Amino acid sequence: MDNVFQSQVDLIREVFNYQSRFEGSTMVFKIDCPVTETRGFSSLVKDLALLAKTGFKVVIVPGARENIDAVLKQHDISSVYAKIPDDASTHDFSVRVTTQQTIPFVEMAAFNTASRFMTLLSGSRVEALIGNFVRARGLGVINGVDTEHTGTVDKIYDDSLVRVLNLGMVPILPCIGWSPSGKPYNVPSDEIALAVSKALGAAKLFIVTAHDGLNITKLTPAEAEELLKSNTITEQQFQRDIKLSIKASQAGVHRVHIIDGREEGSVLKELFSNLGAGTMIYADEHDSVRSLHSRDLPDILRLMEPLMQKGILIRRNPEQILEKKNDYAILEIDGSIRACGALHEWGESQGEIAAVATDPQYKDLGLGRKIVGYLIEKAKKHKLNRVFVLTTQSQDWFESLGFEETTVETLPEKKRKIYDQNRKSKVYALGL
């Protein structure tokens, strides 16, 4: 099969897999204000409309900081910021002190930003509603500064949100909340997105930004925290995005995605493709290694076939694989098989790691290392003293994993007897 055609088929399979898996799930999209000024903004909203039409429950939380700045500047009003301690990292962050004078302009800017989403959604024939779904309370006096109309989330009216979502509508939550008496507060959109995600039990939170992301496809919350502590991220907004991701994970959102909203189709790529288009912070086990099932046979043969054609792997037919089915392990990413390998025991407390193959589209994710690591741990559990590999073209890679070259004479007797002298595979071994 042509490689381009195969890639297209694989992509279609991924789309259907994710569609069936997440249909009906709630997804919160926190979208930074600068994204609304990019050329791709209308396409982004069309993609959100498409998701809403196809059974996803979409919630939009627009950021409005830059729009608020512009409106206040227009009216010659300056802003003062107060530092708020943040337990998620060593960094504090600042909030705007919203005075009695500025709150009307903040409301104007926040609702203007929200209405831009509603207008574009209407153009895609998706009903949307800008509502008062956030009950807020004042932050009060912080470090001697009266924050006045700057607030924090007191409660999310989740019952109202659920009713709106069940009607197939898209709720839009501007960065404004109200006290029970009707007093308006300027509430950070990050905080609203976090509270909504938690209240609705969102399957995913998307943080849609207008800055370059990390050159990392996925992180655990612990890894994200270490990244913050390392001070390698200097951009303040990106620090906030990482901190929001960690908090969301701790609040029970299994997957948080930071994506560049300037990139065409970034939301769809991140949602419907295993490779994604941004950085994912995941609280559940994103990929897993498990034993081979008979139904997996077509998938692992698909992975192995290109390597068998090149002579990197010896040719195996379905019957040979099924005969030693218990020796094989496969690595899944979101339900799709992306790597495989086997551990064959030959006696004399030695095992052979064989049939290691990975999806070439995922070569940068270290899946081969994970499979080999899993097989090494399996060998240890089976009380083996040594594992070995026979290779013709992958010796450097196995050396990088700690294997050392040895001789055919060190192989178990059963393996020596069937060693292919014509193939002349090199022998590499690792003591356990």
VOKOL-359174 format. One record per residue (C-alpha): residue in one letter; y, x, z. Coordinates in steps of 0.05 Angstrom, whole numbers, always signed. Example, Ala and Ser with C-alpha at 12.3 -4.5 7.8 and 13.67 -1.06 7.14 Angstrom:
<atoms>
res:yy:xx:zz
a:-90:+246:+156
s:-21:+273:+143
</atoms>
This chain:
<atoms>
res:yy:xx:zz
m:+0:+0:+0
d:+70:+25:-17
n:+104:+54:+45
v:+169:+15:+33
f:+130:-50:+26
q:+89:-34:+89
s:+153:-21:+128
q:+180:-88:+106
v:+116:-123:+127
d:+117:-88:+194
l:+189:-110:+205
i:+172:-183:+189
r:+115:-179:+238
e:+162:-152:+292
v:+212:-208:+279
f:+159:-262:+286
n:+131:-228:+348
y:+199:-228:+383
q:+216:-298:+358
s:+154:-327:+390
r:+161:-285:+452
f:+233:-301:+469
e:+245:-369:+438
g:+276:-414:+490
s:+297:-355:+533
t:+368:-348:+560
m:+407:-288:+535
v:+475:-270:+561
f:+523:-232:+516
k:+580:-196:+551
i:+626:-175:+494
d:+682:-125:+505
c:+750:-145:+479
p:+758:-88:+429
v:+697:-114:+391
t:+738:-176:+372
e:+787:-132:+334
t:+734:-99:+290
r:+715:-117:+219
g:+645:-136:+241
f:+667:-187:+293
s:+656:-248:+249
s:+587:-223:+229
l:+570:-212:+302
v:+587:-284:+320
k:+548:-309:+259
d:+488:-272:+286
l:+497:-304:+355
a:+502:-372:+320
l:+437:-357:+283
l:+403:-343:+349
a:+429:-408:+378
k:+403:-446:+317
t:+334:-416:+322
g:+319:-435:+393
f:+351:-381:+436
k:+397:-402:+493
v:+460:-361:+482
v:+515:-351:+535
i:+578:-313:+517
v:+622:-277:+567
p:+682:-247:+530
g:+720:-189:+560
a:+796:-196:+555
r:+825:-134:+587
e:+859:-107:+525
n:+884:-175:+504
i:+913:-186:+573
d:+947:-118:+568
a:+978:-137:+502
v:+1004:-205:+527
l:+1034:-174:+590
k:+1067:-119:+549
q:+1096:-172:+503
h:+1129:-204:+563
d:+1151:-137:+593
i:+1104:-145:+653
s:+1070:-83:+681
s:+1003:-83:+717
v:+983:-50:+781
y:+910:-32:+794
a:+872:-28:+860
k:+811:+16:+869
i:+748:-20:+891
p:+690:+19:+921
d:+626:+12:+882
d:+559:+24:+916
a:+523:+32:+849
s:+548:+103:+840
t:+595:+157:+866
h:+651:+127:+823
d:+701:+74:+844
f:+730:+26:+794
s:+797:-8:+788
v:+816:-81:+782
r:+881:-110:+759
v:+925:-138:+814
t:+940:-207:+786
t:+1005:-233:+816
q:+1033:-303:+817
q:+1078:-282:+760
t:+1022:-254:+716
i:+965:-305:+726
p:+992:-354:+674
f:+994:-299:+622
v:+924:-275:+642
e:+898:-346:+633
m:+932:-350:+565
a:+901:-285:+541
a:+832:-301:+569
f:+828:-369:+537
n:+857:-343:+472
t:+800:-292:+469
a:+748:-345:+486
s:+776:-392:+433
r:+765:-340:+378
f:+691:-343:+393
m:+692:-419:+392
t:+728:-420:+325
l:+677:-374:+291
l:+618:-411:+322
s:+646:-476:+296
g:+650:-444:+227
s:+575:-432:+233
r:+564:-505:+254
v:+545:-487:+325
e:+576:-527:+381
a:+608:-487:+437
l:+642:-504:+502
i:+694:-464:+541
g:+684:-489:+612
n:+700:-478:+685
f:+631:-454:+704
v:+655:-403:+755
r:+677:-419:+825
a:+718:-360:+851
r:+749:-335:+915
g:+805:-284:+924
l:+790:-211:+936
g:+845:-210:+988
v:+877:-146:+1012
i:+843:-82:+988
n:+865:-16:+1019
g:+931:-47:+1038
v:+943:-79:+970
d:+946:-155:+965
t:+907:-171:+901
e:+935:-243:+901
h:+903:-279:+841
t:+849:-227:+830
g:+782:-257:+849
t:+707:-250:+853
v:+650:-297:+836
d:+635:-345:+893
k:+586:-389:+855
i:+561:-402:+784
y:+553:-476:+767
d:+485:-463:+737
d:+465:-537:+734
s:+524:-551:+688
l:+507:-490:+646
v:+435:-511:+639
r:+456:-580:+615
v:+501:-549:+563
l:+446:-502:+539
n:+394:-557:+536
l:+441:-594:+488
g:+438:-534:+441
m:+509:-514:+455
v:+537:-445:+470
p:+576:-440:+535
i:+634:-390:+535
l:+658:-364:+602
p:+728:-332:+601
c:+746:-283:+656
i:+777:-338:+699
g:+747:-373:+759
w:+775:-428:+804
s:+773:-440:+878
p:+749:-509:+903
s:+823:-528:+909
g:+836:-509:+837
k:+871:-441:+847
p:+858:-396:+787
y:+833:-325:+795
n:+826:-267:+747
v:+752:-247:+753
p:+723:-185:+719
s:+679:-206:+660
d:+627:-155:+682
e:+619:-192:+747
i:+615:-259:+713
a:+562:-234:+664
l:+521:-206:+722
a:+526:-270:+763
v:+509:-315:+704
s:+449:-272:+684
k:+423:-277:+755
a:+437:-351:+764
l:+403:-370:+699
g:+345:-321:+704
a:+366:-291:+637
a:+311:-254:+599
k:+363:-206:+571
l:+435:-184:+582
f:+470:-154:+522
i:+531:-110:+535
v:+566:-108:+467
t:+615:-51:+464
a:+662:-16:+416
h:+644:+55:+434
d:+591:+104:+414
g:+528:+96:+456
l:+479:+145:+486
n:+430:+183:+443
i:+376:+151:+486
t:+336:+90:+467
k:+313:+69:+535
l:+322:+84:+609
t:+293:+59:+674
p:+345:+38:+726
a:+328:+102:+765
e:+340:+145:+704
a:+405:+109:+691
e:+428:+123:+762
e:+411:+197:+754
l:+450:+198:+690
l:+511:+171:+726
k:+504:+221:+782
s:+500:+278:+732
n:+572:+264:+711
t:+553:+275:+638
i:+584:+207:+620
t:+659:+218:+621
e:+683:+154:+587
q:+702:+104:+641
q:+681:+42:+602
f:+612:+71:+589
q:+605:+86:+663
r:+620:+13:+677
d:+568:-9:+625
i:+515:+34:+657
k:+532:+10:+727
l:+530:-63:+703
s:+462:-49:+672
i:+435:-21:+737
k:+461:-80:+778
a:+432:-129:+728
s:+364:-95:+732
q:+367:-97:+808
a:+385:-171:+804
g:+322:-187:+765
v:+343:-182:+692
h:+284:-146:+662
r:+321:-117:+602
v:+394:-98:+592
h:+417:-74:+524
i:+480:-33:+511
i:+496:-37:+437
d:+554:-19:+391
g:+584:-84:+366
r:+617:-48:+308
e:+550:-36:+276
e:+529:-90:+226
g:+471:-131:+253
s:+465:-90:+318
v:+446:-151:+360
l:+390:-172:+312
k:+365:-100:+305
e:+362:-92:+381
l:+329:-160:+392
f:+279:-163:+335
s:+260:-90:+327
n:+219:-46:+373
l:+263:+13:+356
g:+326:-26:+370
a:+398:-4:+356
g:+423:+16:+425
t:+404:+36:+495
m:+358:-8:+536
i:+353:-6:+611
y:+287:-39:+629
a:+261:-60:+696
d:+191:-80:+672
e:+139:-37:+638
h:+165:-34:+566
d:+106:+4:+538
s:+36:+10:+564
v:-29:+45:+549
r:-93:+5:+553
s:-165:+5:+529
l:-183:-12:+458
h:-204:-83:+441
s:-244:-100:+379
r:-186:-140:+352
d:-143:-76:+353
l:-186:-42:+300
p:-143:-58:+239
d:-81:-32:+275
i:-109:+35:+296
l:-140:+46:+227
r:-71:+33:+198
l:-43:+87:+244
m:-99:+136:+229
e:-105:+127:+154
p:-45:+171:+132
l:-70:+227:+178
m:-141:+220:+152
q:-116:+224:+80
k:-79:+289:+97
g:-140:+318:+131
i:-106:+322:+199
l:-157:+274:+227
i:-230:+270:+207
r:-247:+205:+172
r:-275:+151:+216
n:-300:+83:+194
p:-295:+19:+235
e:-368:+23:+256
q:-359:+93:+284
i:-298:+72:+324
l:-331:+9:+352
e:-392:+49:+371
k:-348:+90:+419
k:-298:+35:+433
n:-294:+51:+507
d:-271:+122:+491
y:-207:+97:+457
a:-139:+80:+485
i:-80:+48:+451
l:-6:+47:+468
e:+32:-17:+458
i:+107:-28:+453
d:+124:-101:+464
g:+56:-125:+439
s:+53:-79:+378
i:+5:-20:+374
r:+43:+44:+361
a:-5:+100:+382
c:-78:+113:+396
g:-126:+167:+419
a:-196:+178:+447
l:-232:+218:+500
h:-304:+235:+482
e:-347:+264:+537
w:-396:+319:+515
g:-429:+339:+581
e:-418:+404:+619
s:-357:+371:+651
q:-319:+375:+585
g:-284:+321:+544
e:-254:+322:+474
i:-187:+290:+460
a:-190:+263:+390
a:-162:+212:+341
v:-90:+219:+366
a:-44:+181:+319
t:+25:+152:+326
d:+70:+107:+285
p:+116:+155:+247
q:+175:+108:+258
y:+169:+124:+332
k:+162:+199:+327
d:+222:+212:+373
l:+195:+170:+431
g:+141:+218:+453
l:+84:+168:+444
g:+34:+222:+426
r:+49:+258:+492
k:+40:+193:+530
i:-28:+180:+498
v:-52:+251:+511
g:-26:+248:+582
y:-63:+183:+594
l:-128:+213:+567
i:-119:+275:+611
e:-112:+231:+672
k:-174:+192:+650
a:-212:+258:+645
k:-191:+276:+715
k:-215:+209:+742
h:-282:+223:+708
k:-286:+289:+746
l:-282:+331:+682
n:-262:+404:+690
r:-235:+415:+620
v:-211:+378:+558
f:-208:+408:+489
v:-184:+390:+420
l:-204:+411:+350
t:-145:+416:+303
t:-127:+443:+235
q:-53:+430:+232
s:-27:+410:+301
q:-38:+472:+342
d:+36:+483:+358
w:+42:+412:+385
f:-19:+420:+430
e:+7:+487:+454
s:+71:+451:+475
l:+27:+407:+519
g:-4:+466:+554
f:-67:+475:+513
e:-90:+546:+499
e:-130:+572:+440
t:-202:+589:+454
t:-267:+599:+414
v:-321:+553:+388
e:-370:+587:+435
t:-334:+555:+495
l:-350:+484:+470
p:-406:+445:+502
e:-473:+456:+468
k:-476:+385:+439
k:-409:+395:+406
r:-424:+466:+382
k:-485:+440:+345
i:-444:+392:+302
y:-382:+436:+294
d:-361:+433:+221
q:-359:+505:+196
n:-327:+484:+130
r:-269:+449:+165
k:-256:+510:+209
s:-217:+473:+262
k:-183:+514:+315
v:-204:+501:+387
y:-152:+489:+441
a:-169:+474:+513
l:-136:+454:+578
g:-165:+466:+646
l:-161:+409:+695
</atoms>
